[in-house]
Amino acid sequence: MALKVLREIIAENDHFTLETVDVLMHPLLARKKGIRMIPAIMVDDEKLSGFLLKRDKIEDFLAQQMAAKEGKK
């Protein structure tokens, strides 16, 4: 469900690009990135993860990340 929502959001918004990693095929990369639960969404070093990531929670997380990036400029 999270992947479907992310794909919809990315299609509507050009501020983000989507990269998926199969953590079963690349467990060392997941560990290196600090991914302990799937699904997980990562923007820079910030992570959102949980068993049920609903659209509003994902959108809030991405909005916070965009605001943080704007604040750094």
C-alpha positions in Angstrom: 0.0 0.0 0.0 2.8 2.5 0.9 4.5 1.9 -2.5 1.2 2.6 -4.4 0.6 5.8 -2.4 4.2 6.9 -3.0 4.0 6.3 -6.7 0.8 8.4 -6.8 2.4 11.3 -4.8 5.6 11.2 -6.9 3.5 11.4 -10.1 1.8 14.5 -8.8 4.9 16.1 -7.4 8.4 16.6 -8.9 10.2 17.4 -5.7 11.0 13.7 -4.9 12.3 10.8 -6.8 11.5 7.2 -5.8 14.0 4.5 -5.3 13.0 1.1 -4.0 15.3 -1.4 -2.4 14.3 -5.0 -1.8 15.6 -5.5 1.8 15.4 -9.3 1.5 17.8 -9.2 -1.5 20.0 -6.4 0.0 20.0 -6.8 3.8 23.4 -5.1 4.3 22.2 -2.0 2.6 19.1 -2.0 4.7 21.2 -2.3 7.8 23.6 0.4 6.7 20.6 2.8 6.1 19.2 1.9 9.5 16.0 0.3 8.1 14.7 -2.0 10.8 11.0 -2.2 9.8 9.3 -2.3 6.4 7.8 -0.5 4.7 10.2 2.4 5.3 10.4 5.8 3.6 13.6 7.6 3.8 14.4 11.2 2.9 18.1 12.1 3.5 18.6 10.7 7.0 15.0 10.9 8.2 12.9 7.8 8.2 9.2 7.0 8.4 8.3 3.3 8.9 5.4 1.3 10.2 3.2 -1.6 9.4 0.4 0.5 8.1 1.5 3.7 6.5 -1.6 5.6 5.4 -1.6 8.3 2.8 -2.1 11.2 5.2 0.9 10.1 7.3 3.1 9.7 4.2 2.0 13.1 2.9 2.7 14.8 6.3 6.2 13.2 6.5 7.0 14.4 2.9 5.7 17.9 3.6 7.9 18.1 6.8 10.9 17.0 4.7 10.2 19.6 2.0 9.8 22.3 4.7 13.1 21.3 6.3 14.8 21.5 3.0 13.3 25.0 2.3 14.5 26.1 5.7 18.1 25.1 4.9 18.2 27.3 1.8 
